[in-house]
Amino acid sequence: MTAPALRELAPEEALRRLELTVLRRLDGLLQGDHLGLVPGPGTEAAEGRPYAPGDDVRAMDWNLTARAAEPHVRDRIADRELETWALVDATASMDFGTGRVEKRDLAVAAVAALGFLTERSGNRIGAHVLRGDGARRVPARTGRSHLLALLRTLLAAGRAPAGDAARLGAGIDLVRRTTLRRGLVAVVSDFLEPPGTWERPLRLLARRHQVLAVEVLDPRELTLPDVGVLAVVDPETGRRREIPTASARVRERYALAAAAQRAAIARAVVRAGAAHLRLRTDGDWVRDIARHAHLQRRLAAAPPPGGAPA
């Protein structure tokens, strides 16, 4: 028997399932005090030392270099407490899914993975829930009870009405202006708005914080089935169109346009300096999160291309 979807469960049962899934399948894979989905060197300055071949030249301490008359770098130590913020897209386009999982289910699951793996170390997590009528803020606090309350808020967000359009770029800018402490910011969305509207705010956010862009999508957003005349409705605007899916040319053009759109999203995220995690409603989101974390850690541990100058 197929397990029911999150939206079909009572809130407490849905939360228990999320917690068990995260802790059973991810806890042993992502070791460390912090989650490490976007590993970094930390933000607190440590002791300076002479430069050695292979050191990151961006860590050069020019004041110490001038005083010592030889190149010095300053190490960084990780903050003892990680503050994580999630900007969760809860607009109408997230209420879509052609299987048992909707995109909004994946959004809640992604925040649950961030939260359950960090709250036991005393780390703080907060959220902004983005809807057409503005963003609801859940303050960053520690503890399992706070995390469960935050996830209940996401589960209770409900379906957004047609025409409920929000600006992702404005939501990202709101997080940047209100989050003063350096930390990890996860932007969870389908990123269907034109990249030109949110790329610059995301880049400005990434200048101060480690940023993880979690893109959620459904396979029907990539290809059209051959089902004759298909009536589709834009959940953001309420506009309705009929598409002749029996036409192979129409299906091909749709697939090419969808692929180009996703490629543009990926390029914009990279240009903004954020890490990119893509979750699909027909995939294994736990496996995808673990794979992304391992890849990011390997990239962080790898020496810079061509080595550092001597």
N, C-alpha and C positions, 0 to 999 in steps of 0.2 A: 504494500500500500504506500502511495506517495505521501510524504509528510506535508501537512498543510502549510500554506504560505504565512508569513508573519502577520499580514493584514487580516488573516482568518482566525488568529488566536487572540485570546484575551491579553491585555497589556502585560500582566505579570508573567504569563506563560511565555509570551514572546521574548521578554527580557531574560528569563531563565534559559531559554534555548540559545539566545545569542551569547550569553555568558559561558555556557558549557561549550559551545562550538569554538569560541575564541580560545578559552583556556586549555581545552583538550588538544586542539589542533595547531595552535600557534605558540603556546607558552614554551614548549620545548624547542621550538625552532628559532625563536627570537630571544636569545639570551642577552642579559645585560641590564643595567639599571634603567636605561631608557629604551624606548621602542626602537629607535635607530632606523626608521623608514627613510629618513633623510640625515645620515650621519654627518657630523661636522666636528671641527676641532674644539669647540667650546667658545665662550665669549669672555672668560675671566683671564686676565694676564697672569702669567707665571714668571719664573725667573728667566733672565736673558742668558745667552751662551754664545760662544763663537760660532760663526756660520760654518757648516760642513757641507761638502758636495752632496746634493740630493735634497737639501732643505728647500722648502717652498720660499721663493724670493718674496712673496707677499707678506711673509712673517718678519721681514727685516725691521729691526728697531734702529731707526736712523739716528736718534739722539744718543743711544748707547754706542752705536758705531762711531759717531763723531768723537765721543769722549775716549773710547778705547783705541781709536786710530786703526781699527780693523773691523771687518764685517761681523755684526752680531745679529742674531735673531732672538725673538722672544716667544717662548712656548705659550700655549693656551691650555687651560684646564676646563673641563666641562662643568657647567653649572650644577650645583647640588640638587636643585629643584627645577624641573622642566615645566614650563607653562605652555599648554597646548590650547589652541583655539580652533574651532571648526566653523567655517561658513557653509551652511547647508542650504542648497537650493531646494525650496519647497514650492516652486511655481508649478503651473498646470502641466508643463511639458514633462515633469518628473512623474506624473501619474499615468505612465504608459508602460506596458509590458505585454508581450504576446504569449508568455508562458505563465508559470505559477509565481514568478517573481517580477515585481515592477521595479522601475528605476529608483523609486523612493525607498523600497526595501533595501536596495544596495547602499543607498546613502546612509541609512540608519546602521547597517552592518559595518560600514567603513568607520563611522564614528565609534561604534561599540568596540571595534578592534583597537583603535587608538586609546580609548578610555580604559578598558579592562586590563590592558598590558602596561599601563602607566600608573594607575591609581594606587596600587599596592606599595609603591615607593614614595608615597607622599606627594606625588606630582599633582598639579592643578590642571583642570580642563574646563573650558567654557565654550559657548557656542552662540552664533548668530543664525537665526532661522529666517531665510529670505523669502518673502512673499510679495505679492503685488502691492499690498498696503503697507509695506515697510519691512523692517527687520526686527524680530524679537530677540532680545539679548538675554542669555542665561549666564550669569557671572561665573568666573572661573573659581572653583573651590576644589578642595581635596575630599577624598573619601568615597567609598562605594555607594553610600546612600545618595550623595549628590550626583554621582554618575548615573545611577538608576533614574533619578528624577529628571535629569537632562534627556535621557533616552525616552522616558515617558512623554516628554514634551515633543520630541520628534515623532513618536508614534501617534500622538494625538493631534498632530498638525492637520490631518485630514486632507481631503482632496481640495485642490484650489479651483475656484470657479472659472469658467471660460472667460477669456478676456483679462485674466489676472496676470498681467505682464509686469515683470520686475527687471531692473537693470542690474546685471551681474557686476559690471564695473563699479557702479555706485556702492554695491554691497561690499566689494573688496576694498574700496577706498574707505568705507566706514570702519572696517576692521583695522586698517592701517592707522587711522586717526585715533582710534580708541584703545588700541593695544600698545601700551608704552613699553612693557617689559619684553625683552628679546625672548623668542621661543619658537615653537613649531606652529605653523598655521596650515590647516588642511582646508582647501577649497573644494567642496564636493558638489559637482554639478554635471549636467550634460553638455555645458559650454556651447549651446546651440545659437546663442547670440553671436553676431559677427565678431571675430577676434579683435578687430579694431576698436571695439567698445570696451574690452576688458584687458587687453594685453598691457597697456601702459600702467593701469592701476596694479596689475599683478607684478609688474617689474618693480614698481616703487615699493610694494610690500616686501618683495624678495631682497631688497637692499638692507633691510633690518632684520628680517626673520628667515628662518628656514621654511620654505613653502613647498607643500605637496599638493599638486593638482590631481584630484581624483575624478576622472572622467567616467561617467556611467552611461551605458548605451544598451540598446536592444537590437537584436539582429535584424528586425524589420525596418530599422532605420538605415540599414546598409543595402538591403535588397528588397525587391517587390515580388510577391508570389503571383503566379498566373491564376487569377481567380475571376477573370472577366472584368466588368466595370466595377471599380472599387471606389466607394464614397469615403473620403477622408476629411477630417475636421482638424484645423489647427487649434490645439487646446489653449494657446496663448491669446489668439485673436478671435476665435470662433468662426473663422472663415471656412467654407465648405467647398470642396472640389470633387469631381468625379474623374477617375483616372482609368484609361483602358489598359489594364494590366495584361491582356492577352497579346498585346503588341510586344514582340521581342525587342524592337528598337526602343520603345518606351522603358522597358525594364533595364536595358543596357545603359541608356542615358541616365536613368535614376541611379544605378550602381556606380557609374563613373562620377556623377555629381556628389554622391554620398562619400565616396572614397576621397575625393578632392577636399571635401569639407573636413573630414577627419584629419587629413594630412595638414591642412591649414591650422587646425586646432593644435596639433602636436608641435608644429613649427613655432606657433605663437607662445606656447608654454616654455619651450626650450629657450627662445629669445628672451623671455622674461626672467630666466634664471631659476625656474622652479623645477622640481622633480615631477615626473608624470607617471601616474598609475591609472591604467584603464581597466574597468570592471564591466563585464557583460552579464546580462540577465540570464543567459544560457550557459554561463561558465561557472567555475568553482572559485568563488571570491576569496575563500581562505587560502587556497593554493596560490592564487594570483598575488595576494598581499605578501605571502611568505617569499615567493619568487622575486618580487620587487625588492623586498628588504635585503635578501641575499645579494642581488645584483648591485644595489647601492653600496653595500659594504665592500664588495670586491672592487668597485670603482674607486671608493674612498681610499682603499689600501694600496691601490696600484700606483706605481711611480708616475710622475708627469711625463707626457710624451716627449721623447728626445732627451729626458733628464734635465736637471737644473744646471745652469751655468756655474762653473767653478769660480 
